[in-house]
Amino acid sequence: MTNEQVWQAEQERLDSVAGKLRARIAELEPEAAGLREQVTDIRKRFWEEVTVNTSTEEDFEETFFTIQQQAAVLSERERSHRQLVQQWQNLNRLLPSPYFGRIDFREDGSDLTERIYIGVASFLEEDGMDFLVYDWRTPIASMYYDCLPGAAAYDTPGGLIAGTMELKRQFRIEDGQIRHLFDANVTIGDELLQQVLGKGADAQMKSIVATIQKEQNEIIRNDKSRLLVVQGAAGSGKTSAALQRAAYLLYRHRNTLRADQIVLFSPNPMFNSYVSTVLPELGEENMQQTTFQEYLEYWLGSSLTLEDPFDQMEYMLAEQAGSGYEARLEGMKYKASESYLRALGQYAKRLETTGMRFNGIRFRDRDLITAEQMTTRFYSCDPSIRLANRVNLLQEWLLRELSLLERKEREALWVQEELNYLDNEQYAEVHSQLHKERSVFDFGERYEEVRAKLTHERRGDEGDFDYAEREEELLRAGIVKESFKPLRRSVRKLAFLDVYGVYAQLFGDAAAYREMVGEPAVPALWPDICKQTREKLARFELFYEDATPYLYLKELIEGVRTNTEVRHVFVDEGQDYSLFQYAYLKRLFPRARMTVLGDFGQAIFAQATDLRESESPLVRLYGESETTLIRLVRSYRSTREIVEFTKGLLPDGEEIVPFERSGGKPLLMTVRNEEERIVKMTAALAELREEGFATLAVITKTAAESAEAYERLTARGCENLRLVTKETLFFEKGVMVIPAYLAKGVEFDAVLINDASPGAYGRESERKLFYTACTRAMHRLQLYSTGAWTPFLSGVEDSLYEAEQQVEGYPVKG
Ligand SMILES: Nc1ncnc2c1ncn2[C@@H]1O[C@H](COP(=O)(O)OP(=O)(O)OP(=O)(O)O)[C@@H](O)[C@H]1O
């Protein structure tokens, strides 16, 4: 067949499928509407159908069963309606572009070649037997991503099916018309991928379903390991693969897995909004999305003020000259380490024999139960009882003690005084209580009378209901009960545990610390670390690096919190989490599989965890046999020129492979002063817009630098600027002025690095931040400096960039 004939035949098939789709949509519409009406109708008539009669036990039973029956009918109709609506939505999603791929596959031993068209949902012939379109997540469709024409095979629940792939075709279909058609033979999807990647950045991440690469497919379909770690270069599609994976899991386990049983931990709230449309686009409900900080705030935020990772980062970037900087850095590293994790475990063990601290219970300026009493009680327990169980026992004891004390308290003088100040409402309450008691009393009296008559037994002394005495008793009890309520509540909330003190006492003398945690050594600069931590705690504040260890220890004492509902946890930008955070997540979600995606080349936080090797602490946490490690080295986001440039910024960047897509070389712009920087940038932004780029970013190192650049650019008349801060919730098109650490995970058509001087990016610890900033660019990258350049550029060959020198005498490279 000539190319033209092929094209024509495919368009004919497409037209026929589109016709069937339209017919099915038309067919389903009234059905779906009909069911909806039925559901509304049943809801409305729900109580009409049920005669509520509870006079006898049988009537009651009958009523109960009718209600149950009606509810079952309703829920069945609702389920059918939901399914129908979903089917209808899937068909509508398919209509403009029913499929993006086709493979012709002949199974070994058969002479029939099956044509398999692949799209975002399945669509069957009327007979329900033949697939007109296969969902991309079906086992057979995996060959589209994994194999080239020739020998091919795919996995099914029943085993491997092998055969020959005779054709592999890709389509780009828009509004029911084939726009492009390629027969692939070498690399999967190169042409189509070229086209997709050449497009502009969006305010929302896109699904990559039509062009998933083989190594990404492995991530998406991995269903074996408890821990899946993906170490991938910037722009290698980690986030994309993660989202596709969620969609795959929801399809593969559709009868057992719900979207709310998958949780994604994102680097910041803006990223949440950036990725939130991918799953709905694929016809799935969104998973739960959160940030670790949100979680910490939830559990600790009411009693302590928490530093967030961005403030910690700002401190690291801006306070370098300040006293105590080195100690803080040492502290950050130590508090994220395996040693500290082990130390806290040991410490909790030791608390079983000594060292626990309690908050005494005070009432009206008196000690009701002292901390010493609690300590004595706590350590008089059987030594084999675990810490958290002991806490439970102590709590029960305290509640019992409070009951006793409460009873005694009724005779106290202050209660007598309060009696005189009661308001009408309190009296009314007591009276209604008394009436109730009175009727019980009267009923008892009557019962006794009847019993005496029937049994001819003499009844005992008649009772006497003393109203006044009972009234005072009740009033006193009520007063004391009310004032003891907060005490009970605080005991229930475990406020008698002085977790704060238990944590704070760690930061004292080095010898004491070693003894408490059973570790032979303390980290360098320990006295300064202690001083800083204690000063912070004294203000009821916690450093970011202390927050997770604190919560971890709190739970070792109070009892571990777990969520057994969640089945999959995804951690994006996984290199930025400490081992503590992983240990915590593992404990919190005991039934979940973990998917961790990260890039050690972008590890900008001090608590970073190396994900690269099998000896990574994260792998140790789960054990090697429970772990799969996948590396992605091909970078899709940026043009070849940008990737070649940025890989020179990392010491081990050689292994990053650019995808063959061309654009201009990165541009280094030397300017004379601030004024000139702003003039040049304003002009560059306008030019880039002229070129058709819609999503642009001026990336700075710190928040303060962003605010300043924003002010200056705005004053210069630059329009549509948006200053991004850690509070920003939505990603939008236009020009963003954004600190590098907030630009993690997102991308822009063009990036302008506001200041690439050694002053901004000079210390080794800033290398990865600089790399992260530069790798946000898809098509264009420009760097600005008033003079010398960051030393990180010394690893980049001169031929990989262009330099525009504005001033005589300024060197291009520093
Ligand atoms: N198979 C693919 N087909 C089409 N586009 C892809 C593919 N893989 C990745 N991309 C595109 O490459 C860009 C980078 O992808 P993504 O953000 O998922 O990478 P990442 O590894 O998470 O990056 P980073 O670590 O820098 O945040 C996105 O625009 C994404 O759509």
The ligand as an SDF file (V2000), in Angstrom:
LIG
                    3D

 31 33  0  0  0  0  0  0  0  0999 V2000
    7.3890    9.9730   27.5540 N   0  0  0  0  0  0  0  0  0  0  0  0
    7.1740   11.2570   27.4790 C   0  0  0  0  0  0  0  0  0  0  0  0
    6.4200   11.7520   26.4910 N   0  0  0  0  0  0  0  0  0  0  0  0
    6.1830   13.0840   26.3970 C   0  0  0  0  0  0  0  0  0  0  0  0
    6.6560   13.9790   27.2430 N   0  0  0  0  0  0  0  0  0  0  0  0
    7.4070   13.5370   28.2420 C   0  0  0  0  0  0  0  0  0  0  0  0
    7.7150   12.1600   28.4130 C   0  0  0  0  0  0  0  0  0  0  0  0
    8.4640   12.0370   29.5150 N   0  0  0  0  0  0  0  0  0  0  0  0
    8.6410   13.2680   30.0120 C   0  0  0  0  0  0  0  0  0  0  0  0
    8.0100   14.1640   29.2450 N   0  0  0  0  0  0  0  0  0  0  0  0
    7.9470   15.6110   29.4320 C   0  0  0  0  0  0  0  0  0  0  0  0
    9.1590   16.0530   29.9870 O   0  0  0  0  0  0  0  0  0  0  0  0
    8.9360   17.0920   30.9230 C   0  0  0  0  0  0  0  0  0  0  0  0
    9.5600   16.7230   32.2370 C   0  0  0  0  0  0  0  0  0  0  0  0
    8.8330   15.6980   32.8310 O   0  0  0  0  0  0  0  0  0  0  0  0
    8.6740   15.5890   34.4000 P   0  0  0  0  0  0  0  0  0  0  0  0
    8.3430   16.9240   34.9800 O   0  0  0  0  0  0  0  0  0  0  0  0
    7.7980   14.4470   34.6650 O   0  0  0  0  0  0  0  0  0  0  0  0
   10.1820   15.2480   34.7780 O   0  0  0  0  0  0  0  0  0  0  0  0
   10.8530   15.0680   36.1890 P   0  0  0  0  0  0  0  0  0  0  0  0
   11.7990   13.9460   36.0400 O   0  0  0  0  0  0  0  0  0  0  0  0
    9.8090   14.9480   37.2310 O   0  0  0  0  0  0  0  0  0  0  0  0
   11.6390   16.4110   36.3000 O   0  0  0  0  0  0  0  0  0  0  0  0
   12.3070   17.1840   37.5250 P   0  0  0  0  0  0  0  0  0  0  0  0
   13.0510   16.2320   38.3570 O   0  0  0  0  0  0  0  0  0  0  0  0
   13.2000   18.1600   36.8560 O   0  0  0  0  0  0  0  0  0  0  0  0
   11.1780   17.8620   38.2160 O   0  0  0  0  0  0  0  0  0  0  0  0
    7.4260   17.2890   30.9910 C   0  0  0  0  0  0  0  0  0  0  0  0
    7.0810   18.3460   30.1370 O   0  0  0  0  0  0  0  0  0  0  0  0
    6.8790   15.9980   30.4580 C   0  0  0  0  0  0  0  0  0  0  0  0
    5.6210   16.1810   29.8470 O   0  0  0  0  0  0  0  0  0  0  0  0
  1  2  1  0
  2  3  1  0
  2  7  2  0
  3  4  2  0
  4  5  1  0
  5  6  2  0
  6  7  1  0
  6 10  1  0
  7  8  1  0
  8  9  2  0
  9 10  1  0
 10 11  1  0
 11 12  1  0
 11 30  1  0
 12 13  1  0
 13 14  1  0
 13 28  1  0
 14 15  1  0
 15 16  1  0
 16 17  2  0
 16 18  1  0
 16 19  1  0
 19 20  1  0
 20 21  2  0
 20 22  1  0
 20 23  1  0
 23 24  1  0
 24 25  2  0
 24 26  1  0
 24 27  1  0
 28 29  1  0
 28 30  1  0
 30 31  1  0
M  END
$$$$
